[in-house]
Amino acid sequence: MTAQTRSIAGREVLAVGLGCMNLSHAYGTPPAEDDARALLLRALDLGVDFFDTAALYGFGANEELVGRTLGPHRREFLLASKCGMQGMDGRRVIDGRPATLKATCEASLRRLRTDHIDLYYLHRWDQSVPVEDSVGALADLVREGKIGAIGLSEVSAATLRRAHAVHPVAALQSEYSLWSRNPELGTLAACRELGIAFVAFSPVARGYFGALRDPATLEAGDIRLSMPRFAPDAYAANLALLDEMRPLAAALDCSLARLALAWLLADEVVSVIPGTTQIGHLTDNVAAAALRLDAATHARLAAIFAPDRIHGERYNAASLAEIDTESF
């Protein structure tokens, strides 16, 4: 079956891209440099032509990795990065002031070994700065030719509309998976109305639909240990839902992860950027672009993972205060 594509920032790309964060940031010890480079190059070989990084990831290390590895292939893919949230003095800082965003872009261009970032997101809306001011700075970068298109991340439909009124927004990136359905409360509809691509991060639910069975096995410092959904009791309750999903995956002879991705891709406005450190998982994720679900399977999955059946918030209270998305 033909693999699905999506139009993002004026370019047709495979509906399954690669989120690069796992290779440098937040999920325990990153893979060795040679292994990370091999995964990026294998993604290219598999047809992935949409790579997503950020100034935050590894406090610049991920952009450097992407630049070193994929720089010679720059014309073969759509490159996305992000500003507005970065590492400073060993700490994560949200700063949406125009001067900061422009300085971050300059540093990202150097690390990525390019003169142009195709899609540049405001990683988080700094709520002490009007979103219009932050987007205005990104619009300046478009006019200067340093970025091709503007994206936003983890904002509500109302904030998305405010930003879009200043300069066209090409893409909205937010968490979306079978167990994180918040975009269905408004942003997906706004994206359809305004012609904005929706890019789903953590579409395999941070390993929930993959190999993670016991959060106690996670390394100290793994971001999931701070998330209520991964607390022992909540996670055990959530694992029980997978038993209802397994017969559907078996009927299609696919993994739970591939099925979860295919469920998202049934919406033609949505593309996905699963991250992984394993080439086997990468291959399985990419195969989701060719898997199409019938209406009954799609509806059954939606019912199994109805929001009121999921145990635990997706972020802790401090992180929830930093985002602007609608919530159940």
C-alpha positions in Angstrom: 0.0 0.0 0.0 1.3 3.5 -0.9 2.8 5.4 2.0 0.9 8.5 3.1 2.4 12.0 2.7 1.6 15.4 4.1 2.1 19.0 3.0 4.1 20.9 5.6 5.5 24.4 5.1 5.0 24.1 1.4 6.7 20.7 1.0 5.3 17.2 0.5 6.9 14.9 3.1 6.3 11.4 4.4 3.6 11.4 7.0 6.0 9.8 9.5 9.0 12.0 10.4 11.6 11.6 13.0 11.7 13.4 16.3 15.4 13.6 17.2 15.1 14.5 20.9 15.6 11.0 22.2 19.1 11.0 20.7 20.4 13.7 23.1 17.8 14.6 25.7 15.4 13.7 28.5 15.2 9.9 28.2 18.2 8.7 30.1 21.7 8.1 28.8 21.7 9.0 25.0 23.1 6.5 22.5 26.7 6.6 21.5 27.5 9.1 18.7 28.1 6.4 16.1 24.7 4.8 16.9 22.9 8.1 16.8 24.4 9.0 13.4 23.6 5.5 12.1 19.9 5.9 13.1 19.6 9.3 11.4 21.2 8.0 8.2 19.0 4.9 8.2 15.9 7.2 8.6 17.0 8.9 5.3 17.4 5.5 3.7 13.9 4.5 4.7 12.4 7.6 3.1 12.1 9.9 6.1 12.3 13.5 4.9 11.2 15.4 7.9 13.5 15.8 10.9 12.6 17.7 14.0 15.1 19.1 16.6 15.3 22.0 18.9 17.8 24.3 20.6 16.7 22.8 24.0 17.6 19.2 23.2 20.9 18.4 24.8 21.2 22.2 25.2 22.4 22.4 21.6 23.9 19.0 21.3 21.1 17.6 19.3 21.2 20.3 16.7 25.0 19.7 16.4 24.4 16.0 15.9 21.8 16.6 13.2 24.1 19.2 11.5 27.1 16.9 11.5 25.2 13.9 10.3 22.7 15.3 7.9 24.4 18.4 6.7 25.7 16.7 3.5 22.1 15.7 2.7 20.5 19.0 3.5 18.4 19.3 0.3 16.9 15.9 0.9 14.6 16.7 3.8 12.5 19.3 5.6 14.4 20.6 8.7 12.5 21.8 11.7 13.9 23.3 14.9 12.6 25.4 17.8 13.3 28.5 19.9 11.8 30.0 23.0 13.0 27.3 25.3 16.6 26.5 25.8 19.4 25.6 28.2 21.1 28.4 30.1 23.7 27.8 32.8 22.6 24.2 33.0 18.9 25.0 33.4 15.9 25.0 31.1 14.6 28.5 30.4 11.5 29.7 28.6 12.2 33.1 27.0 10.1 34.4 24.1 11.5 37.9 23.9 12.2 38.9 20.3 15.9 39.5 20.8 16.3 36.1 22.4 14.5 34.3 19.6 16.6 35.9 17.0 19.9 35.1 18.8 18.7 31.5 19.3 18.1 31.2 15.6 21.6 32.4 14.8 23.1 29.9 17.1 20.9 27.1 15.7 21.9 27.9 12.2 25.6 27.5 13.2 25.0 24.2 15.0 22.8 22.8 12.1 25.4 23.9 9.5 22.9 25.5 7.3 21.8 29.0 6.3 18.1 28.2 6.4 15.7 26.3 8.7 12.6 25.2 6.8 10.2 25.3 9.8 11.0 27.1 13.0 8.7 26.7 16.0 8.1 28.8 19.1 8.8 25.8 21.4 6.8 27.3 24.3 4.8 30.5 24.4 6.4 32.7 27.1 3.3 34.0 28.7 5.1 37.1 30.0 5.5 38.2 26.3 2.5 38.8 24.0 2.5 36.0 21.5 2.1 38.6 18.8 5.6 40.0 19.7 7.2 36.6 19.6 5.6 35.7 16.3 6.6 39.1 15.0 10.2 38.3 15.6 9.8 35.0 13.7 8.2 36.9 10.9 11.3 39.1 10.7 13.4 35.9 10.4 11.2 34.7 7.5 11.7 38.1 5.7 15.5 37.7 6.2 15.4 34.3 4.7 16.8 32.6 7.8 13.6 30.5 8.3 11.1 29.3 5.8 7.9 29.0 7.9 6.7 29.6 11.4 5.3 27.0 13.8 4.0 27.0 17.3 4.0 24.3 20.0 1.7 23.4 22.8 -0.7 26.3 22.4 -4.5 26.6 22.5 -6.7 27.3 19.5 -7.2 30.8 20.7 -3.5 31.5 20.9 -2.9 29.9 17.6 -5.5 32.2 16.0 -3.8 35.3 17.6 -0.4 34.2 16.2 -1.9 33.4 12.7 -3.3 36.9 12.5 0.3 38.3 12.8 1.9 36.0 10.3 0.6 32.7 8.7 1.5 29.7 10.9 2.5 26.7 8.9 2.4 24.0 11.6 1.3 23.4 15.2 3.2 20.8 17.1 1.6 19.4 20.3 1.4 16.1 22.1 -1.2 13.8 20.5 -1.6 10.1 20.8 -4.4 7.6 21.7 -3.8 8.4 25.4 -3.3 12.2 25.0 -6.3 13.4 23.1 -6.3 17.1 24.1 -5.9 18.4 20.5 -9.4 17.1 19.9 -10.7 19.9 22.1 -10.0 22.7 19.6 -6.6 22.8 18.0 -7.2 20.1 15.4 -10.4 21.9 14.2 -8.5 25.3 14.1 -5.7 23.7 12.0 -8.3 22.3 9.5 -10.0 25.7 9.3 -6.8 27.8 8.9 -4.9 25.3 6.7 -2.2 24.6 9.3 -0.5 21.2 9.5 -0.7 19.4 12.9 2.5 17.6 13.9 2.0 15.1 16.7 4.9 14.6 19.1 5.1 11.6 21.5 2.6 9.8 19.2 3.7 6.4 20.7 3.0 7.9 24.2 6.6 8.0 25.3 7.0 4.2 25.0 3.6 3.2 26.4 2.7 1.7 23.0 6.2 0.5 22.7 8.4 -1.5 25.0 8.0 0.2 28.4 6.3 -2.1 30.8 7.7 -1.0 34.2 8.6 2.7 34.9 10.8 1.5 37.8 13.3 0.4 35.1 13.8 4.0 33.9 17.1 5.8 34.6 17.3 8.6 37.1 16.6 11.9 35.3 14.3 10.3 32.7 11.6 12.9 32.0 8.8 10.3 32.4 9.6 9.9 36.1 8.1 13.3 36.7 4.9 12.6 34.8 1.8 11.4 36.9 0.8 9.1 34.1 4.0 7.0 34.7 3.6 6.8 38.5 3.4 3.0 39.4 -0.3 2.7 40.2 -1.4 4.9 37.3 0.9 3.1 34.8 -0.3 -0.3 35.9 -3.9 0.7 35.3 -3.0 2.2 31.9 -1.2 -1.0 30.9 -4.5 -2.9 31.3 -5.9 -1.0 28.4 -3.3 -2.5 26.1 -4.9 -5.9 26.6 -8.0 -4.6 24.8 -5.8 -3.3 22.0 -3.8 -6.4 21.3 -6.4 -8.3 19.3 -6.7 -5.4 16.9 -3.0 -5.4 16.3 -2.9 -9.1 15.9 -5.7 -9.0 13.3 -3.6 -6.5 11.3 -0.3 -8.3 12.0 1.3 -5.2 13.3 2.8 -3.8 16.5 0.9 -1.8 19.0 3.1 1.2 18.2 2.4 1.0 14.4 -1.3 0.7 15.1 -1.3 3.7 17.4 0.5 5.7 14.7 -1.9 4.6 12.0 -4.8 5.7 14.2 -3.4 9.3 14.2 -2.7 9.3 10.5 -6.3 8.6 9.7 -6.7 12.3 10.2 -5.3 13.9 7.0 -4.2 17.1 8.8 -1.9 15.1 11.2 1.6 14.0 10.7 3.7 12.2 13.4 7.3 12.5 14.6 8.0 9.5 16.8 11.4 9.5 18.4 13.5 6.4 19.0 17.1 5.2 19.6 16.4 1.8 18.0 16.6 1.1 14.3 14.1 -1.7 14.6 11.6 0.7 16.2 12.4 3.3 13.5 11.6 0.8 10.7 8.3 -0.2 12.4 7.3 3.4 12.9 7.9 4.3 9.2 5.8 1.4 8.1 2.8 3.0 9.8 2.6 5.5 6.9 1.4 2.6 4.7 -1.2 1.2 7.2 -4.8 2.4 6.8 -7.5 1.5 9.3 -11.1 0.8 8.6 -13.7 2.8 10.4 -14.6 0.1 12.9 -11.0 -0.4 14.0 -10.5 3.3 14.3 -13.6 3.7 16.4 -12.8 0.8 18.7 -9.4 2.2 19.4 -10.9 5.6 20.2 -13.2 3.9 22.7 -10.6 1.8 24.4 -8.5 4.9 25.0 -11.3 7.4 25.8 -9.8 10.3 27.9 -11.8 9.3 30.9 -10.2 5.9 30.9 -6.6 7.2 31.1 -5.0 7.4 34.6 -2.9 10.4 35.5 -2.1 13.8 34.0 0.3 13.9 31.1 2.5 16.5 32.9 3.1 17.5 36.5 1.6 20.7 37.9 4.7 22.8 37.1 4.9 21.7 33.5 1.1 22.1 33.0 1.5 25.8 34.1 4.0 26.3 31.2 1.7 25.2 28.4 -1.4 26.8 27.0 -3.3 23.8 25.6 -6.9 22.8 26.2 -7.3 20.0 28.8 -10.0 17.5 29.8 
